[in-house]
Amino acid sequence: MAEDGKLHVVMFPWLAFGHMIPFLEFSKLIAQKGHKISFVSTPRNIDRLPKVASASSSLINFITLPLPHLDSLPENAEATIDVPVHKVHQLKTAFDGLQTELTQFLKASAPDWVIYDFAPHWLPPIASELGISRAFFSLFNAWTGSFFGSSITDARASRKSMEDFTVPPEWVPFPSTIAFHLHEIKRLRNRGAEESLEPEWLGLLQYLHRKPLLPVGLLPPSSRISAAEDDDRVNTWHTIKAWLDKQEAESVVYIALGSEVTPSQDELTQLARGLEQSGLQHGRPLLMLPFFGDQGLNARALAEMEVGIEIPRGEEDGSLSQDLVAESLRLVMVYNKGRAYINKAKELKAIFRDMNLQNRYTDNAVEYLPKHRYLRKD
């Protein structure tokens, strides 16, 4: 740590923009406290990240490590958006090839902390050997981490079949319906706001892993984007905003499927026809349609909170029906129960928009770093 008490923190995200961008937003918040950031990724990924405003740019250094070449990967592929889903495991193999160069960088730069993603399983022992404090920055919700169980005991021992993942685990001590559907587990096998939002799950996750757990807030992209920071983002948002301003209130449906979801043509057709068939204008409750990964668990958790409902799929094959899309919309917007969803969505809106609350989360997390770093002997 520098004589002025400021830290040097290395950030090392997985090669997906849904991971790199939250890591970058967290880096900005740490840099705003005067700490130095080394953001480590591959050349093409760093070139494609949003530009950093001048207020933070002097303290954020981008460190490029060339991704080892694999013949099985497309040329210039450095992120999950560059490869088909069935080749993501090859990208992980290439990512593991960064171990030597990252180790050399850590030895040479001697940072106080390294904050890493889920993929570099080899990094914690290296950091420990070098006397560098380390922290895992999880972009998954606490309910997802808790569902998979403890890293201390072998949670896999009680799960011997795919069906075992379709029921809430035995270590969840409070009522919950959060579990996978069978078609989601099959797909996973074939592929290879925090404390105010999920207080019970955060407590359970900390208990399961016996590690300090610090919420960092929602990390929304910087609300004020200057033209110098990123011209493309500014122009795109202005175009969208101008179009939205011309529409009637509550007449637009916002459909967010995830940054890298690729629905089949049949899924898109059934979704579009179901929206049209409903014949409704729409409010703010959530209508959730999971596709892969932890999206199913997220949908079930938000349904438990009554902020929206999940569109049913076929249990075995995950098939989608336009009739069920339309019926789900009517359930949220027309039937008496829909009012409860609308009211709950308004309650959570207040939490998500409370920047003082979000700032407290990030401030607490950043303040933890200097107090709990390794003390090196000079």
C-alpha positions as CSV (number, residue, x, y, z in Angstrom):
1,M,0.0,0.0,0.0
2,A,1.3,3.5,-0.8
3,E,2.3,5.9,1.9
4,D,-0.9,7.9,1.4
5,G,-2.9,4.8,2.3
6,K,-4.1,4.2,-1.2
7,L,-4.3,0.7,-2.6
8,H,-3.3,-1.0,-5.9
9,V,-6.1,-3.4,-6.9
10,V,-5.9,-5.8,-9.9
11,M,-9.3,-6.7,-11.5
12,F,-9.4,-9.9,-13.6
13,P,-12.8,-10.7,-15.1
14,W,-14.0,-13.6,-17.2
15,L,-14.0,-13.1,-21.0
16,A,-17.7,-12.1,-21.3
17,F,-18.9,-8.5,-21.5
18,G,-21.7,-9.3,-19.0
19,H,-18.8,-9.9,-16.6
20,M,-16.2,-7.3,-17.8
21,I,-18.6,-4.4,-17.7
22,P,-19.7,-4.9,-14.0
23,F,-16.0,-5.3,-13.2
24,L,-15.3,-2.1,-14.9
25,E,-18.1,-0.3,-13.1
26,F,-16.8,-1.5,-9.8
27,S,-13.3,-0.4,-10.8
28,K,-14.6,3.1,-11.4
29,L,-16.1,3.2,-7.9
30,I,-12.9,2.0,-6.3
31,A,-10.9,4.5,-8.3
32,Q,-13.2,7.3,-7.2
33,K,-11.8,6.7,-3.7
34,G,-8.3,7.4,-4.9
35,H,-7.1,3.8,-5.3
36,K,-5.1,2.6,-8.3
37,I,-6.7,-0.1,-10.6
38,S,-5.0,-2.5,-13.0
39,F,-7.8,-3.9,-15.2
40,V,-6.5,-7.1,-16.9
41,S,-8.0,-8.6,-20.0
42,T,-7.1,-9.4,-23.6
43,P,-6.4,-6.7,-26.3
44,R,-9.7,-6.9,-28.3
45,N,-11.8,-7.0,-25.2
46,I,-10.2,-3.9,-23.7
47,D,-10.6,-2.1,-27.1
48,R,-14.4,-2.9,-27.0
49,L,-15.1,-1.8,-23.4
50,P,-16.9,1.5,-22.8
51,K,-14.5,4.5,-22.5
52,V,-13.7,5.6,-19.0
53,A,-14.5,9.3,-18.1
54,S,-11.5,11.5,-17.4
55,A,-12.3,11.7,-13.7
56,S,-11.3,8.1,-13.2
57,S,-9.1,7.4,-16.2
58,S,-5.8,8.5,-14.5
59,L,-6.2,5.8,-11.9
60,I,-7.4,2.9,-14.1
61,N,-4.7,1.3,-16.1
62,F,-5.7,-1.3,-18.7
63,I,-3.3,-4.3,-18.9
64,T,-3.5,-6.4,-22.0
65,L,-2.5,-10.1,-22.0
66,P,-2.6,-11.8,-25.4
67,L,-5.0,-14.8,-25.3
68,P,-3.2,-18.0,-26.3
69,H,-4.2,-19.3,-29.7
70,L,-6.3,-22.4,-30.1
71,D,-7.0,-23.9,-33.5
72,S,-10.5,-24.8,-32.3
73,L,-11.4,-21.2,-31.8
74,P,-12.4,-18.7,-34.5
75,E,-9.8,-16.2,-35.5
76,N,-9.6,-13.1,-33.1
77,A,-12.1,-14.7,-30.7
78,E,-11.5,-13.3,-27.2
79,A,-15.0,-13.2,-25.7
80,T,-18.0,-15.3,-25.4
81,I,-19.8,-13.2,-28.0
82,D,-17.1,-14.2,-30.5
83,V,-17.8,-18.0,-30.2
84,P,-20.8,-20.3,-30.6
85,V,-22.1,-21.7,-27.3
86,H,-20.7,-25.1,-27.9
87,K,-17.2,-23.7,-28.0
88,V,-17.2,-21.6,-24.8
89,H,-15.4,-24.4,-23.0
90,Q,-12.5,-23.9,-25.5
91,L,-12.5,-20.3,-24.6
92,K,-12.1,-21.3,-21.0
93,T,-9.1,-23.5,-22.0
94,A,-7.5,-20.5,-23.7
95,F,-8.3,-18.4,-20.6
96,D,-6.4,-20.8,-18.4
97,G,-3.4,-20.1,-20.7
98,L,-3.2,-16.6,-19.2
99,Q,-1.9,-18.0,-15.9
100,T,1.8,-17.6,-16.6
101,E,1.6,-14.0,-17.8
102,L,-0.8,-12.9,-15.1
103,T,1.5,-14.5,-12.5
104,Q,4.5,-12.6,-13.9
105,F,2.5,-9.3,-13.8
106,L,1.4,-9.9,-10.2
107,K,5.0,-10.6,-9.2
108,A,6.2,-7.4,-10.9
109,S,3.5,-5.1,-9.8
110,A,3.0,-6.4,-6.2
111,P,-0.7,-5.2,-5.8
112,D,-2.5,-5.1,-2.5
113,W,-5.5,-7.0,-3.8
114,V,-6.6,-9.1,-6.8
115,I,-10.3,-9.3,-7.4
116,Y,-11.2,-12.2,-9.7
117,D,-14.1,-13.9,-11.5
118,F,-15.4,-17.5,-11.3
119,A,-13.2,-18.9,-14.1
120,P,-9.5,-18.6,-12.8
121,H,-9.6,-21.5,-10.3
122,W,-5.8,-21.4,-10.3
123,L,-5.5,-17.8,-9.2
124,P,-6.2,-17.9,-5.4
125,P,-3.3,-20.1,-4.5
126,I,-1.0,-18.0,-6.6
127,A,-2.1,-14.8,-4.9
128,S,-1.7,-16.5,-1.5
129,E,1.9,-17.5,-2.3
130,L,2.7,-14.0,-3.4
131,G,1.2,-12.4,-0.3
132,I,-1.6,-10.7,-2.2
133,S,-5.1,-10.4,-0.7
134,R,-7.7,-11.8,-3.0
135,A,-11.5,-11.6,-3.3
136,F,-14.0,-13.4,-5.5
137,F,-16.4,-11.0,-7.2
138,S,-19.5,-13.0,-7.9
139,L,-21.9,-11.6,-10.4
140,F,-24.5,-14.3,-9.5
141,N,-27.2,-13.7,-7.0
142,A,-26.9,-15.0,-3.5
143,W,-29.8,-17.5,-4.1
144,T,-27.8,-19.0,-7.0
145,G,-24.7,-19.5,-4.9
146,S,-26.7,-20.9,-2.0
147,F,-28.5,-23.3,-4.2
148,F,-25.3,-25.0,-5.2
149,G,-24.2,-25.4,-1.6
150,S,-21.1,-25.1,0.5
151,S,-17.5,-25.1,-0.8
152,I,-16.4,-26.5,2.6
153,T,-18.6,-29.7,2.5
154,D,-19.2,-31.6,-0.6
155,A,-22.7,-30.5,-1.6
156,R,-22.6,-32.8,-4.6
157,A,-22.8,-35.9,-2.4
158,S,-26.5,-35.5,-1.8
159,R,-27.2,-34.9,-5.5
160,K,-26.9,-38.0,-7.6
161,S,-29.3,-37.3,-10.5
162,M,-30.5,-34.4,-12.6
163,E,-33.9,-34.6,-10.8
164,D,-32.1,-33.8,-7.5
165,F,-31.6,-30.3,-8.9
166,T,-35.3,-29.8,-9.5
167,V,-36.2,-29.4,-5.8
168,P,-34.9,-26.8,-3.2
169,P,-31.8,-28.1,-1.4
170,E,-31.9,-29.5,2.1
171,W,-29.6,-26.8,3.5
172,V,-32.0,-23.9,2.8
173,P,-33.6,-23.3,6.2
174,F,-36.5,-21.2,5.1
175,P,-39.4,-21.8,2.7
176,S,-38.4,-21.5,-0.9
177,T,-39.4,-22.8,-4.3
178,I,-36.2,-21.9,-6.0
179,A,-34.9,-24.8,-8.1
180,F,-34.2,-25.7,-11.7
181,H,-36.7,-27.2,-14.1
182,L,-35.7,-30.5,-15.7
183,H,-35.2,-29.0,-19.2
184,E,-32.8,-26.4,-17.7
185,I,-30.6,-29.0,-16.0
186,K,-30.5,-30.9,-19.3
187,R,-29.4,-27.8,-21.2
188,L,-26.7,-27.0,-18.6
189,R,-25.4,-30.6,-18.8
190,N,-25.4,-30.5,-22.6
191,R,-23.6,-27.2,-22.7
192,G,-20.9,-28.0,-20.3
193,A,-30.1,-4.6,-5.1
194,E,-28.6,-7.1,-2.9
195,E,-29.2,-6.9,0.9
196,S,-32.5,-5.2,0.5
197,L,-33.5,-7.6,-2.2
198,E,-32.3,-11.0,-0.8
199,P,-31.3,-10.7,2.8
200,E,-32.0,-14.3,3.8
201,W,-30.0,-15.6,0.9
202,L,-27.0,-13.4,1.6
203,G,-26.9,-14.6,5.2
204,L,-27.2,-18.2,4.1
205,L,-24.4,-17.9,1.5
206,Q,-22.0,-16.4,4.1
207,Y,-22.9,-19.2,6.5
208,L,-22.3,-21.9,3.8
209,H,-18.9,-20.7,2.8
210,R,-17.7,-19.3,6.1
211,K,-16.3,-16.3,4.3
212,P,-17.0,-12.5,4.7
213,L,-19.7,-11.5,2.1
214,L,-20.0,-7.9,1.0
215,P,-22.8,-6.6,-1.2
216,V,-21.6,-4.0,-3.7
217,G,-24.9,-2.7,-4.9
218,L,-26.4,-3.0,-8.4
219,L,-23.5,-1.4,-10.2
220,P,-25.6,0.3,-12.9
221,P,-23.7,1.9,-15.7
222,S,-22.7,5.5,-15.0
223,S,-25.8,7.6,-15.3
224,R,-24.1,10.6,-16.9
225,I,-22.3,9.8,-20.1
226,S,-20.3,12.5,-21.7
227,A,-19.8,12.7,-25.4
228,A,-16.1,12.4,-24.9
229,E,-16.6,9.2,-22.9
230,D,-18.4,7.2,-25.5
231,D,-20.0,8.8,-28.6
232,D,-21.7,5.6,-29.7
233,R,-23.4,5.0,-26.4
234,V,-24.6,8.6,-26.2
235,N,-26.0,8.6,-29.8
236,T,-27.7,5.2,-29.3
237,W,-29.4,6.3,-26.0
238,H,-30.5,9.6,-27.5
239,T,-32.1,7.8,-30.4
240,I,-33.9,5.3,-28.1
241,K,-35.0,8.1,-25.7
242,A,-36.4,10.3,-28.5
243,W,-38.5,7.3,-29.7
244,L,-39.8,6.5,-26.2
245,D,-40.8,10.1,-25.6
246,K,-43.2,9.9,-28.5
247,Q,-45.0,6.8,-27.2
248,E,-48.1,6.9,-24.9
249,A,-47.5,6.1,-21.2
250,E,-47.2,2.4,-20.4
251,S,-47.7,1.4,-24.1
252,V,-44.2,-0.1,-24.7
253,V,-43.1,-3.6,-23.8
254,Y,-39.4,-3.9,-22.9
255,I,-38.2,-7.5,-23.6
256,A,-34.8,-8.3,-22.1
257,L,-33.6,-11.8,-22.9
258,G,-30.0,-11.4,-21.8
259,S,-26.9,-10.0,-23.5
260,E,-26.0,-13.3,-25.2
261,V,-29.2,-15.3,-25.5
262,T,-30.0,-16.7,-28.9
263,P,-33.6,-17.8,-29.0
264,S,-34.7,-20.3,-31.6
265,Q,-37.0,-19.1,-34.4
266,D,-39.9,-21.0,-32.8
267,E,-39.3,-19.4,-29.4
268,L,-39.3,-15.9,-31.0
269,T,-42.4,-16.7,-33.0
270,Q,-44.3,-18.0,-30.0
271,L,-43.2,-15.1,-27.9
272,A,-44.2,-12.5,-30.5
273,R,-47.6,-14.1,-31.2
274,G,-48.3,-14.4,-27.5
275,L,-47.6,-10.7,-27.0
276,E,-49.9,-9.8,-29.9
277,Q,-52.5,-12.3,-28.8
278,S,-52.7,-10.8,-25.3
279,G,-54.1,-7.5,-26.8
280,L,-52.8,-5.6,-23.8
281,Q,-50.9,-2.5,-23.0
282,H,-48.3,-3.2,-20.4
283,G,-47.1,-1.9,-17.0
284,R,-44.0,-2.6,-15.0
285,P,-44.4,-6.0,-13.5
286,L,-41.9,-8.6,-14.8
287,L,-42.8,-11.4,-17.2
288,M,-39.9,-13.8,-17.1
289,L,-38.7,-16.3,-19.7
290,P,-35.5,-18.0,-18.7
291,F,-33.2,-19.5,-21.4
292,F,-30.0,-20.8,-19.7
293,G,-27.7,-20.7,-16.8
294,D,-29.0,-19.1,-13.6
295,Q,-31.9,-17.4,-15.3
296,G,-34.3,-20.0,-14.2
297,L,-33.3,-19.6,-10.5
298,N,-33.6,-15.9,-10.9
299,A,-37.1,-16.1,-12.3
300,R,-38.2,-18.4,-9.5
301,A,-36.7,-16.0,-6.9
302,L,-38.4,-12.9,-8.4
303,A,-41.7,-14.9,-8.6
304,E,-41.4,-15.6,-4.9
305,M,-41.1,-11.9,-4.3
306,E,-44.3,-11.4,-6.4
307,V,-42.7,-8.8,-8.7
308,G,-43.7,-10.9,-11.7
309,I,-44.4,-14.3,-13.1
310,E,-42.5,-16.8,-15.1
311,I,-43.9,-17.9,-18.5
312,P,-44.4,-21.7,-18.2
313,R,-42.4,-24.0,-20.5
314,G,-42.6,-27.7,-21.1
315,E,-40.9,-29.5,-18.2
316,E,-39.1,-32.1,-20.2
317,D,-38.1,-30.2,-23.4
318,G,-38.6,-26.5,-22.5
319,S,-41.0,-25.9,-25.3
320,L,-42.8,-22.5,-25.5
321,S,-46.5,-21.9,-26.3
322,Q,-48.0,-18.6,-27.6
323,D,-51.1,-19.4,-25.6
324,L,-49.1,-19.5,-22.3
325,V,-47.3,-16.3,-23.2
326,A,-50.7,-14.5,-23.7
327,E,-52.2,-16.1,-20.6
328,S,-49.2,-15.0,-18.5
329,L,-49.6,-11.5,-19.6
330,R,-53.3,-11.4,-18.8
331,L,-52.5,-12.9,-15.3
332,V,-50.2,-10.1,-14.5
333,M,-52.2,-7.2,-16.1
334,V,-55.9,-8.1,-16.0
335,Y,-56.7,-10.5,-13.2
336,N,-57.0,-9.3,-9.6
337,K,-53.6,-10.9,-8.7
338,G,-52.0,-8.5,-11.2
339,R,-52.5,-5.6,-8.9
340,A,-50.2,-7.3,-6.3
341,Y,-47.5,-7.6,-8.9
342,I,-47.7,-4.0,-9.9
343,N,-47.6,-2.8,-6.2
344,K,-44.6,-5.0,-5.5
345,A,-42.8,-3.8,-8.5
346,K,-43.3,-0.2,-7.4
347,E,-41.8,-1.1,-3.9
348,L,-38.7,-2.6,-5.5
349,K,-38.4,0.4,-7.9
350,A,-37.8,2.6,-4.8
351,I,-34.9,0.3,-3.8
352,F,-33.3,0.2,-7.2
353,R,-33.5,4.0,-7.6
354,D,-32.1,4.7,-4.2
355,M,-28.6,5.8,-5.1
356,N,-27.8,6.6,-1.4
357,L,-28.4,2.9,-0.6
358,Q,-26.4,1.7,-3.6
359,N,-23.5,4.0,-2.6
360,R,-23.5,2.7,0.9
361,Y,-23.0,-0.8,-0.4
362,T,-20.1,0.1,-2.6
363,D,-18.6,2.4,0.1
364,N,-18.7,-0.5,2.6
365,A,-17.1,-2.9,0.2
366,V,-14.3,-0.5,-0.8
367,E,-13.6,0.5,2.9
368,Y,-13.2,-3.2,3.6
369,L,-10.1,-3.5,1.3
370,P,-7.5,-1.5,3.2
371,K,-8.6,-2.9,6.5
372,H,-8.2,-6.5,5.5
373,R,-5.3,-6.7,3.2
374,Y,-2.2,-8.8,3.8
375,L,0.5,-6.9,5.7
376,R,3.8,-7.4,3.9
377,K,7.2,-7.4,5.6
378,D,9.6,-5.0,3.9
